[in-house]
Amino acid sequence: MTPGHASTVDGLLRRSARRTPARVAVEYGDRTWTYDALDTAVSRAAGVLLGAGLSPGDRVGAYGHNSDAYLIGFLACARAGLVHVPVNQNLTGDDLAYLVGQSGSGLVLTDPGLAGRLPDGVRTLPLRDADGSLLDLLAGAPAHDGPGPRSEDLVQLLYTSGTTARPKGAMMTHRALVHEYLSAITALDLQAGDLPVHALPLYHSAQMHVFLLPYLAVGATNVILDAPDGDRILDLIEAGRADSLFAPPTVWIGLSRRPDFATRDLSGLRKAYYGASVMPVPVLERLLERLPGLAVYNCFGQSEIGPLATVLAPDEHKGRMESCGRPVLFVDARVVDEDGRNVPDGTPGEIVYRSPQLCEGYWDKPEETAEAFRDGWFHSGDLAVRDAHGYFTIVDRVKDVINSGGVLVASREVEDALYTHGAVAEAAVVGLADDRWVEAVTAVVVPRGEVTEEELIAHARERLSSFKAPKRVLFVDELPRNASGKILKRELRDRFTG
């Protein structure tokens, strides 16, 4: 590649720094970074990492909570040609050891309070709040000014959420992520004048790659929070310091049920983005009733595609709230049968993708890579329906479709029916082994108030064909989720089987 022609993740920040050097790029706690200061910090941090004996192509784990240091660590890896490996900060034990070991991370950037969880012998560098942390080392570090990475170089191993199997490391190149950022900017109407707040974990692809990095690319001012703290989020909105928020349905549900949600001045919230799991239609309707001028966007995708694949824009919600929208700028999508042939519009099938946003395969997993990438298309594992106007609706994960008496039942349809009952706070529907039905449609419900199993089954039967209604309702205090908000249905199946 001709020098200067590479399109890289860190290059997007560098261009923003040259365009608006004095503009505030990031606020975290009591620290503020202009674009010029952030870009300089990234170059110095890249020098620190390379000075620690790492070489381009080496993997660097990131096991920390949200912070400005976490962002600088990622961008420094990108600038140094290293491969960043974000790790869920809630992982411990064998799950944590698996990701660090499977990725071959030679160094882990971590928060001091988490370092003790890592396997023995793992080399670490504290991100912040400790002597010799990455932030401390920046002051005396020379800026890295050597050859930069190429567009086709790996920049991240983006591990899948592991809701159905062991996580797999999707090999993301600079080129793939830059394409994904451009898709996000255009589909989500991201503007330099927006005031986004980033509250979801930065190790997760949606918060980092659909919002924070694209917003840095356009030159916005970004507030990073440690966690999705409802008080802090609403305070920022009321103070005019935040007008754009991405959150999974669980967070939106929590915000909408706060006693002060109906009384606080939230008129400054202009854009609401949801994704990472299915938003129950009744919940979305309640949100829009409270904030009728809110522009809502449904973001759908998965780790392997960077992760944004489709978007349902604000003017597209009416009459199709269940849809996840149409493919974004750099994504081509089809719905196919088991043999890879297109199915007619309105017919369920697996959604497959072709895109420059796609990963190069799974790290050190050739068999899984060959299974997912077939005939030039990536097979997502999601069951979808496409309509005549090109809108997609996700019916279920292929592995979550329930075979009840030889008839296939989509769990989402049953969940949406349950959510219309006022005593249902949350619901997940799974198939459990049954001698008569093969799999019995089973609802696992977090109740709000008094409600019985018989009442919920009758409620579902009023809204669904009888074979789709739950055969059983199990009540729990909470549903198991990963940090991005996805319900871990495999855990529910394991817990209630037997």
C-alpha positions in Angstrom: 0.0 0.0 0.0 1.3 3.5 -0.9 2.4 5.4 2.3 -0.3 7.7 3.5 -3.1 5.8 1.9 -4.0 3.6 4.8 -7.4 4.0 6.5 -7.0 3.1 10.1 -8.9 3.4 13.4 -6.4 5.7 15.0 -6.2 7.7 11.8 -9.8 8.9 12.3 -8.8 10.4 15.6 -5.7 12.1 14.1 -7.8 13.7 11.4 -10.3 15.0 14.0 -7.4 16.4 16.1 -6.0 18.3 13.1 -9.5 19.6 12.1 -10.6 20.7 15.6 -7.6 20.5 17.9 -9.1 22.7 20.8 -12.5 21.1 20.8 -13.3 18.9 23.8 -13.2 15.3 22.7 -13.8 13.4 26.0 -15.0 14.1 29.5 -14.5 11.5 32.2 -14.9 12.3 35.8 -12.9 15.5 36.5 -10.6 15.0 33.5 -11.2 16.6 30.1 -9.3 15.9 26.9 -9.2 18.1 23.8 -8.8 16.4 20.5 -5.2 17.5 20.3 -4.4 16.3 23.8 -6.2 13.0 23.3 -4.3 12.4 20.0 -1.0 13.2 21.7 -1.8 10.9 24.6 -2.6 8.0 22.2 0.8 8.5 20.5 2.6 8.5 23.8 0.7 5.4 25.0 1.6 3.6 21.8 5.2 4.4 22.6 4.8 3.0 26.1 3.4 -0.3 24.8 6.1 -0.8 22.2 8.7 0.2 24.7 7.5 -2.6 27.0 8.7 -5.1 24.5 5.6 -5.7 22.5 5.7 -5.9 18.7 3.1 -5.2 16.0 0.7 -8.1 15.8 1.0 -9.0 19.5 -2.3 -9.3 21.4 -3.0 -7.0 24.3 -5.8 -7.7 26.7 -8.0 -5.0 28.1 -9.7 -5.9 31.4 -11.0 -2.8 33.0 -14.0 -0.6 33.7 -15.1 2.4 31.6 -12.6 5.2 31.7 -10.7 7.6 29.5 -7.6 5.4 30.1 -9.5 2.4 28.6 -10.2 4.4 25.4 -6.6 5.6 25.2 -5.4 2.0 25.6 -7.5 0.8 22.7 -6.4 3.7 20.4 -2.8 3.3 21.4 -2.9 -0.4 20.4 -4.4 0.6 17.1 -1.6 3.2 16.5 1.2 0.8 17.5 -0.1 -2.0 15.3 -1.1 -4.2 18.2 -4.2 -6.3 18.5 -6.5 -5.2 21.2 -8.5 -7.9 23.1 -11.4 -6.4 25.1 -12.4 -8.6 28.0 -15.7 -8.5 29.9 -14.7 -7.0 33.3 -17.2 -9.3 35.0 -15.5 -12.4 33.9 -13.6 -14.5 36.5 -12.1 -17.9 36.9 -12.0 -20.3 33.9 -14.0 -17.9 31.7 -11.4 -15.1 32.2 -8.5 -17.5 31.8 -10.0 -18.9 28.6 -10.1 -15.5 26.8 -6.7 -14.4 28.0 -5.2 -17.8 27.0 -7.1 -18.4 23.8 -6.1 -14.9 22.5 -2.5 -15.3 23.5 -2.4 -11.9 25.1 1.2 -11.0 26.1 0.1 -8.1 28.3 -3.2 -7.2 29.9 -4.2 -3.5 30.5 -6.2 -3.7 33.7 -7.7 -1.7 36.6 -5.8 -2.4 39.9 -8.9 -3.8 41.6 -9.3 -6.4 38.8 -5.7 -7.5 38.4 -5.9 -10.1 41.1 -8.5 -12.1 39.2 -6.1 -12.7 36.3 -4.4 -16.1 36.0 -1.0 -16.4 37.6 1.9 -15.3 35.4 0.0 -12.9 33.2 1.9 -9.7 32.6 -0.2 -6.6 33.5 0.0 -2.8 33.2 -2.5 -0.8 35.3 -4.7 1.6 33.2 -5.2 4.1 36.0 -5.3 4.8 39.7 -2.0 3.1 40.5 1.7 3.9 40.5 3.2 3.3 37.1 -0.2 3.3 35.4 -0.6 3.9 31.7 -1.8 7.5 32.4 1.1 8.1 34.8 3.6 7.0 32.1 2.3 9.4 29.5 4.0 12.5 30.9 7.5 11.2 30.2 6.9 9.0 27.3 8.1 9.9 23.7 5.4 9.8 21.1 5.4 6.9 18.8 6.2 8.2 15.3 7.2 5.0 13.5 5.4 3.3 10.6 1.7 3.0 11.3 -0.5 -0.1 10.8 -2.0 -1.0 7.4 -5.7 -1.1 6.6 -5.6 -4.9 6.3 -3.9 -5.4 9.7 -5.8 -6.8 12.6 -6.7 -4.2 15.2 -9.0 -6.2 17.6 -10.2 -9.7 18.5 -13.8 -9.0 19.2 -15.1 -11.9 21.2 -18.7 -13.0 20.6 -21.0 -12.8 23.6 -21.1 -16.5 24.2 -24.8 -16.8 24.7 -25.0 -20.2 23.0 -21.4 -21.5 23.0 -17.8 -20.6 24.0 -16.9 -17.1 22.9 -15.0 -16.9 19.6 -12.6 -14.1 18.7 -13.8 -12.3 15.6 -10.7 -11.0 13.8 -11.4 -7.3 13.0 -9.1 -5.3 10.7 -8.7 -1.6 10.6 -10.4 -1.6 7.3 -13.5 -3.4 8.6 -14.0 -1.1 11.6 -13.5 2.1 9.5 -16.2 0.9 7.1 -18.4 0.1 10.1 -17.9 3.6 11.6 -18.9 5.2 8.3 -22.0 3.0 8.2 -22.9 4.1 11.8 -22.3 7.8 11.1 -24.7 7.8 8.1 -27.4 5.4 9.4 -27.6 6.9 12.9 -27.2 10.6 11.9 -24.2 11.2 14.1 -23.2 14.8 14.1 -20.3 16.9 15.6 -22.9 19.0 17.5 -24.4 16.0 19.3 -23.8 15.6 23.0 -23.5 11.8 23.5 -23.2 10.0 26.8 -21.5 6.6 26.8 -22.6 4.5 29.7 -22.5 0.9 28.5 -19.2 -1.1 28.9 -16.6 0.0 26.4 -15.3 -3.6 26.0 -18.6 -4.3 24.2 -18.6 -3.6 20.5 -21.8 -1.6 20.4 -20.8 1.2 22.7 -17.2 1.4 21.4 -17.7 0.9 17.7 -21.2 2.1 16.9 -21.0 5.2 19.0 -17.8 6.3 20.8 -15.4 5.9 17.9 -17.8 7.2 15.2 -18.5 10.2 17.3 -14.8 10.8 17.7 -14.5 10.6 13.9 -17.0 13.4 13.4 -15.6 15.5 16.2 -18.3 15.4 18.9 -17.8 16.0 22.7 -18.2 12.7 24.5 -19.1 12.0 28.1 -17.9 8.6 29.4 -19.6 7.2 32.5 -18.4 4.3 34.6 -21.8 2.6 34.2 -25.4 3.3 33.2 -26.2 5.2 36.4 -29.8 6.4 35.9 -29.3 9.4 38.3 -26.2 10.6 36.4 -27.7 10.1 33.0 -30.9 12.1 33.8 -28.8 14.8 35.6 -26.7 15.2 32.4 -29.8 15.5 30.2 -31.5 18.0 32.5 -28.2 20.1 32.6 -28.1 20.2 28.8 -24.8 18.2 28.7 -26.3 15.1 27.0 -28.8 14.8 24.2 -27.9 11.4 22.8 -28.0 8.0 24.6 -27.5 4.4 23.5 -28.7 1.7 25.8 -30.1 -1.9 25.6 -33.8 -2.4 26.4 -33.0 -3.4 30.0 -31.6 0.1 30.7 -34.5 1.9 28.9 -36.9 -0.3 30.9 -35.2 0.8 34.1 -35.2 4.5 33.2 -38.8 4.5 32.1 -39.9 2.9 35.4 -38.1 5.4 37.7 -40.6 7.4 39.7 -38.9 10.7 38.5 -39.0 9.7 34.8 -42.4 11.3 34.5 -41.5 14.5 36.3 -38.0 15.5 35.3 -37.3 17.8 32.4 -36.0 15.4 29.7 -36.9 17.6 26.7 -33.2 17.9 25.9 -32.9 14.3 25.0 -33.1 14.3 21.2 -31.8 10.9 20.1 -32.4 7.5 21.7 -30.7 4.4 20.4 -31.5 0.9 21.4 -30.1 -2.5 20.5 -28.0 -5.4 21.8 -31.2 -7.3 22.5 -34.9 -7.2 21.4 -36.9 -4.2 22.6 -40.4 -5.3 23.6 -42.8 -3.3 21.5 -45.0 -2.4 24.6 -41.9 -0.9 26.3 -41.0 1.2 23.2 -44.6 2.5 23.0 -44.5 3.6 26.6 -41.2 5.4 26.0 -42.5 7.3 23.0 -45.7 8.2 24.8 -43.6 9.9 27.5 -41.2 11.6 25.0 -43.2 12.0 21.8 -40.5 14.2 20.1 -37.8 11.7 20.7 -36.0 10.3 17.6 -35.5 6.6 18.2 -33.2 4.3 16.3 -33.2 0.5 16.5 -29.6 -0.8 16.0 -29.1 -4.5 15.1 -26.1 -6.6 14.3 -23.5 -8.8 15.9 -19.8 -8.8 16.8 -18.6 -10.4 13.5 -19.8 -7.4 11.5 -18.4 -4.7 13.7 -21.3 -4.9 15.0 -23.9 -2.7 13.1 -25.8 -4.4 10.3 -29.2 -2.9 10.1 -31.0 0.2 11.4 -34.6 1.2 11.8 -34.7 5.0 11.6 -37.1 7.3 13.5 -39.3 7.9 10.5 -39.5 4.2 9.8 -40.9 3.0 13.2 -44.6 3.6 12.5 -46.3 0.4 11.6 -43.1 -1.7 11.9 -41.9 -1.4 15.4 -40.9 -5.0 15.5 -38.5 -4.5 12.6 -34.7 -4.1 12.9 -34.7 -2.0 9.8 -32.7 -2.1 6.6 -29.0 -2.8 6.0 -26.6 0.0 6.6 -24.3 1.6 4.0 -21.7 -1.2 3.6 -23.9 -4.2 4.3 -25.6 -6.6 1.9 -28.1 -9.0 3.5 -30.3 -11.9 2.3 -32.6 -14.4 4.0 -31.9 -18.0 3.0 -33.0 -21.5 3.6 -30.8 -24.4 4.9 -29.4 -24.8 1.4 -28.4 -21.1 1.1 -31.2 -20.3 -1.4 -33.2 -17.1 -1.1 -36.6 -17.5 0.4 -39.6 -15.5 -0.6 -40.4 -12.2 1.2 -42.4 -12.9 4.3 -40.9 -16.4 4.8 -38.6 -17.0 7.8 -35.0 -18.0 7.1 -31.4 -17.3 8.2 -30.1 -13.8 7.6 -26.7 -13.9 5.9 -24.3 -11.0 5.2 -21.7 -9.9 2.7 -19.7 -6.7 3.7 -16.3 -5.1 4.1 -17.3 -4.7 7.7 -17.0 -8.4 8.3 -14.3 -10.0 10.4 -11.6 -12.2 8.8 -12.8 -15.3 10.7 -12.4 -16.6 14.2 -9.0 -16.5 15.9 -7.5 -20.0 15.9 -10.8 -21.6 15.1 -10.6 -22.7 11.4 -13.6 -25.1 11.6 -15.9 -22.5 13.1 -14.7 -20.0 10.5 -15.5 -22.5 7.7 -18.9 -23.2 9.1 -19.8 -19.5 9.4 -18.4 -18.3 6.1 -20.0 -20.4 3.3 -20.5 -19.6 -0.4 -19.2 -16.1 0.0 -21.6 -15.1 2.8 -21.5 -15.0 6.6 -24.2 -17.0 8.2 -25.4 -15.1 11.2 -27.4 -17.7 13.1 -30.4 -15.3 13.3 -33.8 -16.2 12.0 -35.4 -13.3 10.1 -38.1 -12.3 7.7 -37.7 -9.7 5.0 -40.7 -7.7 3.6 -41.2 -6.4 0.1 -39.8 -3.0 1.1 -36.5 -4.4 2.2 -37.1 -4.3 6.0 -35.9 -7.1 8.2 -37.6 -8.5 11.3 -35.6 -10.8 13.5 -37.8 -13.7 14.5 -35.3 -15.5 16.8 -31.9 -17.0 17.1 -31.9 -20.1 15.0 -30.9 -22.1 18.1 -33.7 -20.5 20.2 -36.6 -21.5 17.9 -38.8 -23.9 19.8 -40.0 -27.2 18.3 -43.3 -27.7 20.0 -45.0 -30.8 18.8 -43.3 -30.6 15.4 -44.4 -26.9 15.0 -41.8 -24.1 15.2 -42.5 -21.3 17.6 -40.5 -18.1 17.8 -39.8 -17.1 21.3 -40.0 -13.4 20.6 -43.6 -13.5 19.6 -44.5 -15.2 22.9 -42.4 -12.7 24.8 -44.2 -9.7 23.2 -47.6 -11.2 24.1 -46.5 -11.5 27.8 -45.1 -8.0 27.9 -48.6 -6.6 27.3 -49.6 -7.9 30.8 -49.0 -5.2 33.5 -47.5 -7.6 36.0 -44.7 -8.7 33.7 -41.5 -6.8 34.3 -39.3 -9.1 32.1 -39.9 -12.3 30.2 -37.8 -14.8 28.4 -39.3 -17.8 26.5 -37.3 -21.0 26.0 -38.0 -24.6 25.0 -37.6 -27.2 27.6 -37.5 -31.0 26.8 -40.9 -32.6 27.1 -42.0 -36.1 26.4 -45.2 -35.0 24.7 -44.2 -31.8 22.9 -40.5 -32.5 22.2 -40.0 -29.0 23.6 -42.5 -27.3 25.8 -42.9 -23.5 25.3 -41.8 -22.2 28.8 -41.9 -18.6 30.0 -39.5 -17.4 32.6 -40.9 -14.3 34.1 -39.7 -11.6 36.5 -43.0 -10.4 38.0 -44.1 -6.9 39.0 -46.9 -7.3 41.5 -49.1 -10.3 42.1 -49.7 -12.7 39.2 -50.2 -16.4 38.8 -49.0 -18.9 36.2 -52.6 -19.6 35.1 -53.3 -15.9 34.6 -50.3 -15.4 32.3 -51.0 -18.5 30.3 -54.6 -17.4 29.8 -53.4 -13.9 28.9 -51.1 -15.3 26.2 -53.8 -17.6 24.8 -56.0 -14.5 24.2 -53.3 -13.1 21.9 -51.6 -16.1 20.3 -52.6 -19.4 18.7 -53.0 -22.0 21.4 -49.9 -24.0 20.3 -47.7 -20.9 20.8 -48.9 -20.1 24.4 -46.7 -21.2 27.2 -47.2 -24.6 28.7 -45.5 -23.5 31.9 -44.6 -20.2 33.5 -41.6 -20.1 35.9 -41.1 -17.1 38.2 -37.6 -15.7 39.0 -36.1 -12.6 40.7 -34.0 -11.8 37.7 -33.0 -13.1 34.3 -29.3 -14.0 33.6 -27.7 -11.6 31.2 -24.3 -10.7 29.9 -23.0 -7.2 30.3 -24.4 -6.0 27.0 -28.0 -6.9 28.2 -28.5 -10.1 26.2 -30.5 -12.7 28.0 -28.5 -15.9 28.4 -31.2 -18.4 27.4 -28.8 -21.3 27.4 -28.4 -20.7 31.2 -32.2 -20.7 31.6 -32.4 -24.0 29.7 -29.6 -25.5 31.8 -31.2 -24.3 35.1 -34.6 -25.6 34.4 -33.8 -28.8 32.6 -34.1 -32.0 34.6 
